[in-house]
Amino acid sequence: MRHKHQFGYFLCSQISLTLSNIVTDMVFILAVYARNASIFEASLILVTSSLAKLFGSAILTNIIDRYDRKQLYKLALCLKVVLLVVSYLFFSSVGVLFVVKFLLALSDSIISPVQSVILTRVLSDDHGNRVKANGIFYSTLQVFQTAAWVVGIPVVKYLNYNKALMLAMLLLVWCFILIEKLRLNEIKLEPSKISYFKNMKSGWQALRNNPVVKNITLLDLSETVANVIWTQTFLLTFTVTVLHLDEKWWGYQGSIYIHRFNYWRDCFGSFC
C-alpha cells in the first residue's frame, strides 16, 4: 500500500510538472508571436530551450551524484517558480522571456535525470512490478502531454497570459508538495574524490563505449532536433496565416505531432 501511495504521489507530481511546462511554452510562444507575428522570434523560444537543455545535460548532470536527489529536485522546482514570477513581473520584455526560458530549460536538465533516479527509488521495494509501473508512468505522461496540447490553447486564451502563468506556478507548487510527501529510501552519499572534470570525462567515455547508452542518447537528441526543426511555432504560423484558423487549432495539430512522434520514437527505440 505504501508503495502505491508513493508511486501515485510521484506520478501526479510529474503530471503537474508536464502540464506546467506545456502551459509555459504556450504562453511564451503566443506572447512573442503576438508582438510582431514573427515566426523567427517565436521559434527562438524553443531553440533557446533546446540549446539550454543540451548545455545543461553536458554540464549540470555531473553534480547529481554529489547531492541528495530529492533536495536537488525541490531546488530546481523552486528555481522554476522564481523564474515564472520574474516572467510575470516583466512580461512586456521579450528579452526577459528569452533569458527566463533559457534558465527554465537549465532547471529541466537537472529535473529530467533526477526524475529517473527518484522513480527507481520509489519502485525499489517492488521489483516484480517495476517494468509494469515504468510503462504506466511514461504512458500516462504521454497521454497528458498529448491532451494538454488539445485543451491548453483554449485555456490559455481564456485565462489570458498572466493568469496562465499563475496557473503554471500553481502546478509547480503542487508538484513540490507532492514531492515533499515522498518517503524515499535513504542513500548515504559518499563525498566524491574525483574532480568535476575527471568525472565528466569518464561520463563521456562511458557514453562513447556503451552502445545501449549511446542509442538512448541518440533518441533523445533526435527528439531535440525534431523540436528545433519542426517546433510548434511553424505550425502556429501555418495555422493562423495559411489556414486562417484560431490558435486552438494549433493545439490540436500539436497534440497529433506529439502522439505520432512518441509512437515512431518508441518503434525505433525497440530496434536499438
C-alpha positions as CSV (number, residue, x, y, z in Angstrom):
1,M,0.0,0.0,0.0
2,R,2.8,2.4,0.9
3,H,4.4,1.6,-2.5
4,K,1.2,2.5,-4.3
5,H,0.9,5.8,-2.4
6,Q,4.5,6.8,-3.2
7,F,4.1,5.9,-6.9
8,G,0.8,7.8,-7.0
9,Y,2.4,10.9,-5.4
10,F,5.3,10.9,-7.8
11,L,3.1,10.2,-10.9
12,C,0.8,13.1,-10.0
13,S,3.8,15.4,-9.4
14,Q,5.2,14.7,-12.8
15,I,1.8,15.2,-14.5
16,S,1.7,18.6,-12.8
17,L,5.2,19.4,-13.9
18,T,4.4,18.3,-17.5
19,L,1.3,20.5,-17.7
20,S,3.1,23.5,-16.2
21,N,5.9,23.2,-18.8
22,I,3.4,23.0,-21.7
23,V,1.4,25.9,-20.4
24,T,4.6,28.0,-20.0
25,D,5.7,27.1,-23.6
26,M,2.3,28.1,-25.0
27,V,2.3,31.4,-23.2
28,F,5.8,32.3,-24.2
29,I,5.4,31.3,-27.9
30,L,2.0,33.0,-28.2
31,A,3.2,36.2,-26.5
32,V,6.3,36.5,-28.6
33,Y,4.4,35.8,-31.8
34,A,1.7,38.3,-30.9
35,R,4.2,41.1,-30.7
36,N,5.1,41.2,-34.4
37,A,3.9,37.9,-35.9
38,S,7.5,36.9,-36.4
39,I,8.0,33.2,-36.8
40,F,11.7,33.6,-36.4
41,E,11.4,35.2,-32.9
42,A,8.7,32.8,-31.8
43,S,10.8,29.8,-32.9
44,L,13.8,31.1,-31.0
45,I,11.9,30.3,-27.8
46,L,12.2,26.5,-28.4
47,V,15.6,26.8,-30.0
48,T,16.8,28.6,-26.8
49,S,15.2,25.9,-24.7
50,S,16.8,23.1,-26.7
51,L,20.3,24.6,-26.6
52,A,19.9,25.2,-22.8
53,K,19.0,21.6,-22.3
54,L,21.9,20.3,-24.3
55,F,24.3,22.6,-22.4
56,G,22.7,21.7,-19.0
57,S,22.8,18.0,-19.8
58,A,26.5,18.2,-20.6
59,I,27.5,20.4,-17.6
60,L,25.0,20.2,-14.8
61,T,24.1,16.5,-14.7
62,N,27.6,15.8,-13.3
63,I,26.6,17.2,-9.9
64,I,23.6,14.8,-9.5
65,D,25.7,12.1,-7.8
66,R,27.1,14.6,-5.3
67,Y,23.9,15.8,-3.7
68,D,20.6,14.3,-2.5
69,R,18.3,13.8,-5.5
70,K,15.1,14.8,-3.8
71,Q,16.7,18.0,-2.5
72,L,18.1,18.8,-6.0
73,Y,14.6,18.2,-7.5
74,K,12.9,20.6,-5.0
75,L,15.6,23.2,-5.5
76,A,15.1,23.0,-9.3
77,L,11.3,23.4,-8.8
78,C,11.8,26.4,-6.6
79,L,14.1,28.0,-9.2
80,K,11.4,27.4,-11.8
81,V,8.7,29.1,-9.7
82,V,11.0,32.1,-9.1
83,L,11.7,32.4,-12.8
84,L,8.0,32.3,-13.6
85,V,7.4,35.1,-11.1
86,V,10.1,37.1,-12.9
87,S,8.4,36.5,-16.2
88,Y,5.1,37.5,-14.7
89,L,6.5,40.8,-13.4
90,F,8.5,41.6,-16.6
91,F,6.2,40.0,-19.2
92,S,6.4,43.0,-21.5
93,S,10.1,42.5,-22.1
94,V,10.9,39.9,-24.8
95,G,14.5,39.8,-23.7
96,V,13.5,38.8,-20.2
97,L,11.3,36.0,-21.6
98,F,14.2,34.5,-23.5
99,V,16.5,34.6,-20.5
100,V,13.8,33.1,-18.3
101,K,13.2,30.3,-20.9
102,F,16.9,29.5,-21.0
103,L,17.1,29.2,-17.2
104,L,13.9,27.2,-17.1
105,A,15.4,24.7,-19.6
106,L,18.6,24.5,-17.5
107,S,16.4,23.6,-14.5
108,D,14.8,20.9,-16.6
109,S,18.2,19.5,-17.5
110,I,18.6,18.7,-13.8
111,I,15.0,17.6,-13.2
112,S,15.0,15.0,-16.1
113,P,17.7,12.7,-14.9
114,V,16.7,13.1,-11.2
115,Q,13.2,12.1,-12.2
116,S,14.5,8.7,-13.4
117,V,16.6,8.2,-10.2
118,I,13.6,9.0,-7.9
119,L,11.3,6.7,-9.9
120,T,13.8,3.9,-9.4
121,R,13.9,4.5,-5.7
122,V,10.1,4.7,-5.5
123,L,9.9,1.3,-7.1
124,S,12.9,-0.2,-5.3
125,D,10.6,-2.2,-2.9
126,D,8.6,-3.7,-5.7
127,H,11.0,-5.4,-8.1
128,G,8.3,-7.7,-9.6
129,N,6.1,-4.8,-10.9
130,R,8.9,-2.4,-11.8
131,V,8.6,-2.9,-15.6
132,K,4.8,-2.6,-15.5
133,A,5.0,0.5,-13.3
134,N,7.5,2.1,-15.6
135,G,5.2,1.5,-18.5
136,I,2.2,3.0,-16.7
137,F,4.3,6.0,-15.6
138,Y,5.6,7.1,-19.0
139,S,2.5,6.2,-20.9
140,T,0.4,8.3,-18.5
141,L,2.8,11.2,-19.0
142,Q,2.5,10.9,-22.8
143,V,-1.3,10.9,-22.6
144,F,-1.4,14.0,-20.5
145,Q,1.2,15.7,-22.7
146,T,-1.0,15.0,-25.8
147,A,-4.2,16.1,-24.1
148,A,-2.5,19.3,-22.9
149,W,-2.0,20.4,-26.4
150,V,-5.7,19.8,-27.2
151,V,-7.1,21.8,-24.3
152,G,-4.2,24.0,-23.4
153,I,-4.6,26.7,-26.1
154,P,-8.3,27.4,-25.3
155,V,-7.4,27.5,-21.6
156,V,-4.5,30.0,-22.2
157,K,-6.6,32.2,-24.4
158,Y,-9.5,32.2,-21.9
159,L,-7.3,32.9,-18.9
160,N,-5.0,35.4,-20.7
161,Y,-1.2,35.2,-20.4
162,N,-0.8,36.5,-16.9
163,K,-3.4,34.1,-15.4
164,A,-2.0,31.3,-17.4
165,L,1.5,31.9,-15.9
166,M,-0.1,31.9,-12.5
167,L,-1.7,28.5,-13.3
168,A,1.8,27.2,-14.3
169,M,3.2,28.5,-11.0
170,L,0.4,26.7,-9.0
171,L,1.1,23.5,-10.9
172,L,4.7,23.7,-9.9
173,V,3.8,24.4,-6.3
174,W,1.5,21.4,-6.3
175,C,4.4,19.3,-7.8
176,F,6.6,20.5,-4.9
177,I,4.0,19.5,-2.3
178,L,3.7,16.0,-3.8
179,I,7.5,15.5,-4.0
180,E,7.7,16.6,-0.3
181,K,5.3,13.8,0.6
182,L,7.6,11.1,-0.9
183,R,9.4,9.0,1.7
184,L,12.4,7.6,-0.2
185,N,14.9,5.0,1.0
186,E,17.8,6.9,2.4
187,I,21.1,6.6,0.4
188,K,24.3,7.7,2.1
189,L,26.2,9.8,-0.4
190,E,30.0,9.4,-0.1
191,P,32.0,12.5,-0.9
192,S,33.4,12.1,-4.4
193,K,37.2,12.2,-4.5
194,I,37.2,12.5,-8.3
195,S,37.4,16.1,-9.6
196,Y,34.4,17.5,-11.5
197,F,36.2,17.5,-14.9
198,K,37.6,13.9,-14.5
199,N,34.1,12.8,-13.6
200,M,32.7,14.5,-16.7
201,K,35.4,12.9,-18.9
202,S,34.6,9.4,-17.6
203,G,30.9,10.0,-18.3
204,W,31.7,10.9,-21.9
205,Q,33.9,7.8,-22.3
206,A,31.1,5.6,-20.9
207,L,28.7,7.2,-23.4
208,R,31.0,6.5,-26.3
209,N,31.8,2.9,-25.3
210,N,28.4,1.7,-24.2
211,P,26.1,1.0,-27.3
212,V,22.9,1.0,-25.2
213,V,23.5,4.3,-23.6
214,K,24.7,5.7,-27.0
215,N,21.4,4.6,-28.7
216,I,19.3,6.1,-25.9
217,T,21.3,9.4,-26.2
218,L,20.7,9.4,-30.0
219,L,17.0,9.0,-29.4
220,D,16.9,12.0,-27.0
221,L,19.0,14.0,-29.5
222,S,16.6,13.1,-32.3
223,E,13.7,14.5,-30.2
224,T,15.6,17.7,-29.5
225,V,16.5,18.2,-33.2
226,A,12.9,17.4,-34.2
227,N,11.6,20.0,-31.8
228,V,14.1,22.6,-33.1
229,I,13.4,21.9,-36.8
230,W,9.6,21.3,-36.5
231,T,8.8,23.4,-33.5
232,Q,5.3,24.4,-32.5
233,T,6.0,27.9,-33.9
234,F,6.0,26.8,-37.5
235,L,2.6,25.1,-37.1
236,L,1.3,28.2,-35.3
237,T,2.2,30.4,-38.3
238,F,0.8,27.9,-40.8
239,T,-2.4,27.6,-38.8
240,V,-3.0,31.4,-38.4
241,T,-1.7,32.8,-41.7
242,V,-2.3,30.0,-44.2
243,L,-5.3,28.1,-42.8
244,H,-6.8,31.3,-41.2
245,L,-7.9,29.3,-38.2
246,D,-7.9,30.2,-34.5
247,E,-4.9,29.3,-32.3
248,K,-6.7,26.4,-30.7
249,W,-6.3,24.5,-33.9
250,W,-2.5,24.9,-33.4
251,G,-3.0,22.9,-30.2
252,Y,-4.9,20.2,-32.0
253,Q,-2.2,19.8,-34.6
254,G,0.5,19.9,-31.8
255,S,-1.2,17.0,-30.0
256,I,-1.2,14.9,-33.1
257,Y,2.5,15.6,-33.6
258,I,3.4,14.7,-30.0
259,H,1.4,11.4,-30.3
260,R,2.9,10.4,-33.6
261,F,6.4,11.4,-32.7
262,N,6.3,9.4,-29.5
263,Y,4.9,6.4,-31.4
264,W,7.7,6.4,-34.0
265,R,10.4,7.1,-31.4
266,D,9.2,4.0,-29.4
267,C,9.2,1.9,-32.6
268,F,12.7,3.0,-33.5
269,G,13.8,2.5,-29.9
270,S,12.7,-1.1,-30.0
271,F,15.4,-1.8,-32.6
272,C,18.2,-0.1,-30.7
